[in-house]
């Protein structure tokens, strides 16, 4: 899945130039190390050269890093990669924060989409913040969830339904990934080929259902580790989209390991997902269960 790129020293220098600004922008506890200059340079090298579609207007993306439960060390990595891609491609301007004041209604209105970047156990204690997020998405805003973003909202069913699923375990470290609909525009970067990836792979419960979600990537359970059982229905999704009112949601469970954020193919996939959530990249969100006929999935190779 890792695409080969010709080494360009100028991209490395661009990455180094971005590193200091990114480090200053990411708000994170002092104990949580962020990406090194060299790692940010790898993100800049791996990032797409340009956005898949030209933004309809200037876009603003809130990358939200707050964590009130288990803290993933990948949080500053995901934030850095998203900022690098926005800066490099011009697809969006990034604001990185862990301040719940971002969900004040008037503040949230300045953004086109919000990323829940490995945020775990967010409580959203203020009713006005809950209402602001629901109104923002249903009114036409976008929401992106990365990995631990599905480990939120266990006590807030409406928001859990918007995200599309709730974390119930991570029984796998290697995942054979199938492309559920190879012709869907959001999976174009995989070129119709399933793949293997090493990461902490989630399984989902709660509101997860193909009756509501357009599943993009899922696990090929027949090739997975037989010692670690997923859902009883063998429907272990990796990424999906859904429409919520006038808004759009993109979720991908890949993002526990740091190197996910300098994988060229996965960064391109994330960029397309962000552009979908922002409203620029148009894609069909018809729930998977409603498709007739069902598309033929692209399966991963044998290990």
DADA-V813361 format. One line per field, one symbol per residue. psi: psi as a letter, one per 20 degrees, with the letter a starting at -180 (. if undefined). A space follows every 10 residues. Layout:
# DADA-V813361
psi->???
This chain:
# DADA-V813361
psi->hoqpqppohh hghgghhhgg hghhhooqqh ioqaqrghhh hhghhhqqhr qhqpqhrpqp poopiqpjbp opiighgggg ghggggggij hqpqppqkpi iijpghghii qhqppnnkpp kphmhphhhg hggghgghij rqppppdiij krkhjnhghh hghirppjrm iqiqpopqoh niiphijhii kkprrqqoro pqqqbcippi ihqopgqrpn hhiroiiopb qhjknnqhqr rqpocirppp ppipkgqhih jkogghghgg ghgghghhjh opqpjpqhii porpqoqoqq rq.
